[in-house]
Amino acid sequence: MDLRSKHILVVGLARTGIAAARFLQRRGALVRATDQAEEGRLSPDVNLLREMGIPLELGGHRTASFTAADLIVVSPGVPHTIPPLAAARAKGIPVIGEMELAGRFIGEPIVAVTGTNGKTTVTELVGAMLAASGRRVFVGGNIGTPLIAHVDSGARVEVVVAEVSSFQLDTSDTFHPAIGVLLNVTNDHLDRYAGFEAYATSKMRLFANQRPGDTAVLNAADAVVRARADGIRSRKLYYNLSQPADAHATVAGRTLNLRLPGREDAALSLAGFRLRGPHNIENAAAAALAAMAAGAGPEGIQTVLDTFAPAPHRLETIAVINGVEYVNDSKATNVDAVRRGLDCFGGRVVLIMGGVDKGGDFGQLRDAVRKRGRALVLLGGAGDLIRAALGGLAPTQEAASMRQAVQAAREMAAAGDAVLLAPGCASFDLYANYQERGDDFRREVMRLKESDK
């Protein structure tokens, strides 16, 4: 792909957009960058672009810049339906995402992981399993380092492992993973899609460019995934914890069994696996299957199963105070993730929920809240929707801040309970991202712990 002297507009200046703009400029493109946000709301790293001589259009988009470009590279957080992009497409100007751009320059095999829930955990597990097996690996994409920044670095690896979001897939054209992993498809991001079918179709784009020699790792227990599997042209490897007869990765007790064509069968112990909940056993099966397909050995996979530590904001125990466990699951930004989190607890739970509604059906949590819920604490803009769906099932209280939410949860919890931050919503009404929200929860829990000394 020759970028020299091409007029390229980069839309969206978070981490991914900044990395894309720098890459393009260094390859000889004539780059311009735009973001709806004012400069004060953006990372100071935008100054790196200014120092490189890249013109910045901040605080709004100019349609003329879109329609004058030879190519537009759009960041995942930018809705693809904004009028300036529509105007550019009407003129036949190609619009691609950073992942698509990077994919055109990556020569190594790519393991790409997507799904509504669990993709960060599985991406990190696959990368760790390959590294423990002696493979040089890059791990990034929708988490950590953008793919284009890896390309720009010139680092030499043997395998690229990437978390891939539906938004990135929407702006892909030629992106071609040697191994594609689809974990699950449940209601999410319906604020960005016309409906569930459009969202599911977006996820299936992961396999659009795969060939028979490539591999698809699929959750056979997910009805949406299984129903669409026939349309995949590559070799299909299934994992299934509930009906193991037709699967290549299964679990019996605390043993993970792998059966790959052309590889010796492996029986791996889950006795030391530290991630909580049945959904993380599923994640371990998916990761081990994908890692083995990418060349990892049983010893390396076992090492990671024994040592992998839970990531922050994913069912992370912060403290136990007066017999109550405080758990940060701020990454639970959709309804199904909240349900999975609740399923991890044997006792009662005081659930802190709320934020920006993403179009999910909170009513799907009724059975879980009826079974596990001690109380609900509602924080953020979706409080009225959550109360309407769940408020009659447990005592419900609203909070104006995380400090109030944690204090209210403390007052309603009993010894043996858990206080679970699992918002089921995006964070953008009160926080920049789910990490900032989880960090605030951690601070308030630790403040509570100190006050109880």
Secondary structure in CASP SS format (residue, H / E / C, confidence):
PFRMAT SS
TARGET T0000
AUTHOR 0000-0000-0000
METHOD secondary structure of the structure
MODEL  1
M C 1.00
D C 1.00
L C 1.00
R C 1.00
S C 1.00
K C 1.00
H E 1.00
I E 1.00
L E 1.00
V E 1.00
V E 1.00
G C 1.00
L C 1.00
A C 1.00
R H 1.00
T H 1.00
G H 1.00
I H 1.00
A H 1.00
A H 1.00
A H 1.00
R H 1.00
F H 1.00
L H 1.00
Q H 1.00
R H 1.00
R C 1.00
G C 1.00
A C 1.00
L E 1.00
V E 1.00
R E 1.00
A E 1.00
T E 1.00
D E 1.00
Q C 1.00
A C 1.00
E C 1.00
E H 1.00
G H 1.00
R H 1.00
L C 1.00
S C 1.00
P C 1.00
D C 1.00
V H 1.00
N H 1.00
L H 1.00
L H 1.00
R H 1.00
E H 1.00
M C 1.00
G C 1.00
I C 1.00
P C 1.00
L E 1.00
E E 1.00
L E 1.00
G C 1.00
G C 1.00
H C 1.00
R C 1.00
T H 1.00
A H 1.00
S H 1.00
F H 1.00
T H 1.00
A C 1.00
A C 1.00
D C 1.00
L E 1.00
I E 1.00
V E 1.00
V E 1.00
S C 1.00
P C 1.00
G C 1.00
V C 1.00
P C 1.00
H C 1.00
T C 1.00
I C 1.00
P H 1.00
P H 1.00
L H 1.00
A H 1.00
A H 1.00
A H 1.00
R H 1.00
A H 1.00
K C 1.00
G C 1.00
I C 1.00
P C 1.00
V E 1.00
I E 1.00
G E 1.00
E H 1.00
M H 1.00
E H 1.00
L H 1.00
A H 1.00
G H 1.00
R C 1.00
F C 1.00
I C 1.00
G C 1.00
E C 1.00
P C 1.00
I E 1.00
V E 1.00
A E 1.00
V E 1.00
T E 1.00
G C 1.00
T C 1.00
N C 1.00
G C 1.00
K H 1.00
T H 1.00
T H 1.00
V H 1.00
T H 1.00
E H 1.00
L H 1.00
V H 1.00
G H 1.00
A H 1.00
M H 1.00
L H 1.00
A H 1.00
A H 1.00
S C 1.00
G C 1.00
R C 1.00
R C 1.00
V E 1.00
F E 1.00
V E 1.00
G E 1.00
G E 1.00
N C 1.00
I C 1.00
G C 1.00
T C 1.00
P C 1.00
L H 1.00
I H 1.00
A H 1.00
H H 1.00
V H 1.00
D H 1.00
S H 1.00
G C 1.00
A C 1.00
R C 1.00
V C 1.00
E C 1.00
V E 1.00
V E 1.00
V E 1.00
A E 1.00
E E 1.00
V C 1.00
S C 1.00
S H 1.00
F H 1.00
Q H 1.00
L H 1.00
D H 1.00
T C 1.00
S C 1.00
D C 1.00
T C 1.00
F C 1.00
H C 1.00
P C 1.00
A C 1.00
I E 1.00
G E 1.00
V E 1.00
L E 1.00
L C 1.00
N C 1.00
V C 1.00
T C 1.00
N C 1.00
D C 1.00
H C 1.00
L C 1.00
D C 1.00
R C 1.00
Y C 1.00
A C 1.00
G C 1.00
F H 1.00
E H 1.00
A H 1.00
Y H 1.00
A H 1.00
T H 1.00
S H 1.00
K H 1.00
M H 1.00
R H 1.00
L H 1.00
F H 1.00
A C 1.00
N C 1.00
Q C 1.00
R C 1.00
P C 1.00
G C 1.00
D C 1.00
T E 1.00
A E 1.00
V E 1.00
L E 1.00
N E 1.00
A C 1.00
A C 1.00
D C 1.00
A H 1.00
V H 1.00
V H 1.00
R H 1.00
A H 1.00
R H 1.00
A H 1.00
D H 1.00
G H 1.00
I C 1.00
R C 1.00
S C 1.00
R E 1.00
K E 1.00
L E 1.00
Y E 1.00
Y E 1.00
N C 1.00
L C 1.00
S C 1.00
Q C 1.00
P H 1.00
A H 1.00
D H 1.00
A C 1.00
H C 1.00
A E 1.00
T E 1.00
V E 1.00
A E 1.00
G C 1.00
R C 1.00
T E 1.00
L E 1.00
N E 1.00
L E 1.00
R C 1.00
L C 1.00
P C 1.00
G C 1.00
R C 1.00
E C 1.00
D C 1.00
A E 1.00
A E 1.00
L E 1.00
S E 1.00
L C 1.00
A C 1.00
G C 1.00
F C 1.00
R C 1.00
L C 1.00
R C 1.00
G C 1.00
P H 1.00
H H 1.00
N H 1.00
I H 1.00
E H 1.00
N H 1.00
A H 1.00
A H 1.00
A H 1.00
A H 1.00
A H 1.00
L H 1.00
A H 1.00
A H 1.00
M H 1.00
A H 1.00
A C 1.00
G C 1.00
A C 1.00
G C 1.00
P H 1.00
E H 1.00
G H 1.00
I H 1.00
Q H 1.00
T H 1.00
V H 1.00
L H 1.00
D H 1.00
T H 1.00
F C 1.00
A C 1.00
P C 1.00
A C 1.00
P C 1.00
H C 1.00
R C 1.00
L C 1.00
E E 1.00
T E 1.00
I E 1.00
A E 1.00
V E 1.00
I E 1.00
N C 1.00
G C 1.00
V E 1.00
E E 1.00
Y E 1.00
V E 1.00
N E 1.00
D C 1.00
S C 1.00
K C 1.00
A C 1.00
T C 1.00
N C 1.00
V H 1.00
D H 1.00
A H 1.00
V H 1.00
R H 1.00
R H 1.00
G H 1.00
L H 1.00
D C 1.00
C C 1.00
F C 1.00
G C 1.00
G C 1.00
R C 1.00
V E 1.00
V E 1.00
L E 1.00
I E 1.00
M E 1.00
G C 1.00
G C 1.00
V E 1.00
D C 1.00
K C 1.00
G C 1.00
G C 1.00
D C 1.00
F H 1.00
G H 1.00
Q H 1.00
L H 1.00
R H 1.00
D H 1.00
A H 1.00
V H 1.00
R H 1.00
K H 1.00
R H 1.00
G E 1.00
R E 1.00
A E 1.00
L E 1.00
V E 1.00
L E 1.00
L E 1.00
G C 1.00
G C 1.00
A C 1.00
G H 1.00
D H 1.00
L H 1.00
I H 1.00
R H 1.00
A H 1.00
A H 1.00
L H 1.00
G H 1.00
G H 1.00
L H 1.00
A C 1.00
P C 1.00
T E 1.00
Q E 1.00
E E 1.00
A E 1.00
A C 1.00
S C 1.00
M H 1.00
R H 1.00
Q H 1.00
A H 1.00
V H 1.00
Q H 1.00
A H 1.00
A H 1.00
R H 1.00
E H 1.00
M H 1.00
A C 1.00
A C 1.00
A C 1.00
G C 1.00
D C 1.00
A E 1.00
V E 1.00
L E 1.00
L E 1.00
A C 1.00
P C 1.00
G C 1.00
C C 1.00
A E 1.00
S C 1.00
F C 1.00
D C 1.00
L C 1.00
Y C 1.00
A C 1.00
N C 1.00
Y H 1.00
Q H 1.00
E H 1.00
R H 1.00
G H 1.00
D H 1.00
D H 1.00
F H 1.00
R H 1.00
R H 1.00
E H 1.00
V H 1.00
M H 1.00
R H 1.00
L H 1.00
K H 1.00
E H 1.00
S H 1.00
D C 1.00
K C 1.00
END
